[in-house]
């Protein structure tokens, strides 16, 4: 495929090629200026880093600068350097004093030289590498101090091999200079701090020897050749021990008008600063790869952008034609899609109407089946308690008959007869409830209904199985309702409380009868596990149950709710403060007609 679109003249194409060349020049220039700006920014940052490293160096040196001067005025040291300097007791006292001072000042070593450069006392006098007895007259810090000059000198320890900075001061009396006090500062912690910073920084002396560095492989290497005179002086001073002082594999460059070091093939942007010590120059090196990476990114980004512009302009005319054709095609497709959507909506509405009619028919049939199931299940549920009581009385009658207690047998048979009559009444009431027959109201003693329900349930439970506490008012409380149906309500509540105590070791049910401000209140409370809060709102719904399958159908509380509502009362449930559930039934109390007649 040709890169030149059809109907494009060579003149226009040559103009595009000229524009492409111009764009390449612009991209190259932009990359170059990115490098210039990056070098400037790195130089600014480097100067700030140099100030920081210079501060750490100055702090490490200056915080011990006072020691030689202060110790030179110590009377004990002066006595040690007097004519009686050989006294052993004075030397021991000075050794101990220097050791304590060295530990407090956190310096490396403190020691005293006599006028000949021999160490008379030192803070490390008890160590294997003690300075005591060694002569350091060859060191410049001794020579300067004897000449009356305050001195500082970096060197590798002649005795310990540990590099450090030596500061000295003359000890004088009326007769002149008697000796020299020297403080050595260990520079290894400072170099470790620099190394942990992960940057490239070093300090070189006037001969170009690197003696402090964040990189171990650069230490005691040179950045320039050391002449023979300077090398001989270094050897005589034993400044760097046995170090060979080999030059670094270093080449000098200049990029963006800035100094560049190439060490072992790695290029660095170099910033330097004098530290204030004679001949000391601090160097901070930033890898040039940071600048080169920014340049490459700028060039690549510019090249990609230029290529996109060129290709876009090259195919712009042809693309316009294609866009116009595509636009007309999209419009036709859009109308077709809209027509399809309209047809789908029409079909969906027809299906929805058909489904709605079918759902209505299903709901009617479901309502019929639910009503039929509710009636049959309710009958089975409500006669369960009387049947259990009949079985209990029948078993008691057999035992009493075997013992010849006929009178007691008659009482059991009377109770059985009463329960069968109650079952008949329940069946009639459930039928009336299912058919929504009119409710007949009577004056009912709420206390009597509660007592009958409690007596009925106590015949069902095992003796001592449940501890039931009934707090009675010992007086009748009358409400409008029906005795049998109220007994059903209380039997259901007691049975529900008993079922909640299945897993409890100590089973307890409390029943309270209250009469407050013409309101009769019945409270049934258990010490079970309570009701899950998320189930409280649906506890009275038909067929809702938390029991296992086959143990309950969920109609007892629903039927009780309907009976209470028919009698104009209210029923609610809540969890107790400790554990268990509490059902509260309220009715409006009435005054019996017999009391009004009186």
CORQUI-V894020 format. One record per backbone hydrogen bond with DSSP energy under -0.5 kcal/mol. NH is the residue of the N-H (numbers start at 1). CO is the residue of the C=O. If there is no record, write none. Layout:
NH;CO
NH;CO
This chain:
5;3
8;5
13;9
14;10
15;11
16;12
17;13
18;14
19;15
20;16
21;17
22;18
23;19
24;20
25;21
26;22
27;23
28;24
29;25
30;26
31;27
32;28
33;29
34;30
35;31
36;32
37;33
38;34
39;35
40;36
41;37
42;38
43;39
44;40
45;41
46;42
47;43
48;44
49;45
50;46
51;47
52;48
53;49
54;50
55;51
56;52
57;53
58;54
59;55
60;56
61;57
62;58
63;59
64;61
65;62
67;64
68;64
69;65
70;66
71;67
72;68
73;70
74;71
78;74
79;75
80;76
81;77
82;79
85;82
87;84
91;87
92;88
93;89
94;90
95;91
96;92
97;93
98;94
99;95
100;96
101;97
102;98
103;99
104;100
105;101
106;102
107;102
108;184
109;184
111;182
112;121
113;180
114;118
115;178
117;114
119;134
120;112
121;112
123;110
125;122
127;124
130;127
133;119
134;131
136;117
139;136
142;139
143;139
144;140
145;141
146;142
147;143
148;145
149;144
151;168
153;166
155;164
156;239
157;162
161;157
163;161
164;155
165;185
166;153
166;164
167;183
168;151
169;181
171;179
172;170
173;176
176;173
178;171
179;171
180;113
181;169
182;111
183;167
184;109
185;165
186;184
187;163
191;187
192;188
193;189
194;190
195;191
196;192
197;193
198;195
199;194
200;285
201;199
202;283
203;212
204;281
205;209
208;205
210;221
211;203
211;209
212;203
214;201
218;215
219;215
219;216
220;210
221;218
222;246
223;208
227;225
231;227
232;228
233;229
234;230
235;231
236;232
237;233
238;234
239;234
241;238
243;240
245;220
248;222
250;248
251;262
253;260
255;258
258;255
260;253
261;268
262;251
263;261
263;266
264;249
264;262
266;263
268;261
269;286
270;259
270;268
271;284
273;282
275;280
280;277
281;204
282;273
283;202
284;271
285;200
286;269
288;267
290;287
291;288
292;288
293;289
294;290
295;291
296;292
297;293
298;294
299;295
300;296
301;297
302;298
303;299
304;300
305;301
306;302
307;303
308;304
309;305
310;306
311;307
312;308
313;309
314;310
315;311
316;313
319;315
320;316
321;317
322;318
323;319
324;320
325;321
326;322
327;323
328;324
329;325
330;326
331;327
332;328
333;329
334;330
335;331
336;332
337;333
338;334
339;335
340;336
341;337
342;338
343;339
344;340
345;341
346;342
347;343
348;344
349;345
350;346
351;347
352;348
353;349
354;350
355;351
356;352
357;353
358;354
359;355
360;356
361;357
362;358
363;359
364;360
365;361
366;362
367;363
368;364
369;365
370;366
371;367
372;368
373;369
374;370
375;371
376;372
377;373
378;374
379;375
380;376
381;377
382;378
383;379
384;381
387;383
388;384
389;385
390;386
391;387
392;388
393;389
394;390
395;391
396;392
397;393
398;394
399;395
400;396
401;397
402;398
403;399
404;401
405;400
406;404
409;405
410;406
411;407
412;408
413;409
414;410
415;411
416;412
417;413
418;414
419;415
420;416
421;417
422;418
423;419
424;420
425;421
426;422
427;423
428;424
429;425
430;426
431;427
432;428
433;429
434;430
435;431
436;433
437;432
441;439
442;481
444;442
444;479
446;444
446;477
449;445
450;446
451;447
452;448
453;449
454;450
455;451
456;452
457;453
458;454
459;455
460;456
460;457
461;457
465;462
467;507
468;466
469;467
469;509
470;468
471;469
471;511
472;470
478;590
479;444
480;588
481;442
481;479
486;482
487;483
488;484
489;485
490;486
491;487
492;488
493;489
494;490
495;491
496;492
497;493
498;494
499;495
500;496
501;498
502;499
504;501
507;505
508;506
509;467
510;525
511;469
512;523
513;471
514;521
516;519
519;516
520;587
521;514
522;585
523;512
524;583
525;510
525;523
526;581
527;508
529;500
535;532
536;532
536;533
538;535
539;536
541;538
543;554
544;541
544;554
545;543
551;548
559;555
560;556
561;557
562;558
563;559
564;560
565;561
566;562
567;563
568;565
569;564
570;586
572;584
574;582
576;580
582;574
583;524
584;572
585;522
586;570
587;520
589;518
589;587
590;478
592;590
596;592
597;593
598;594
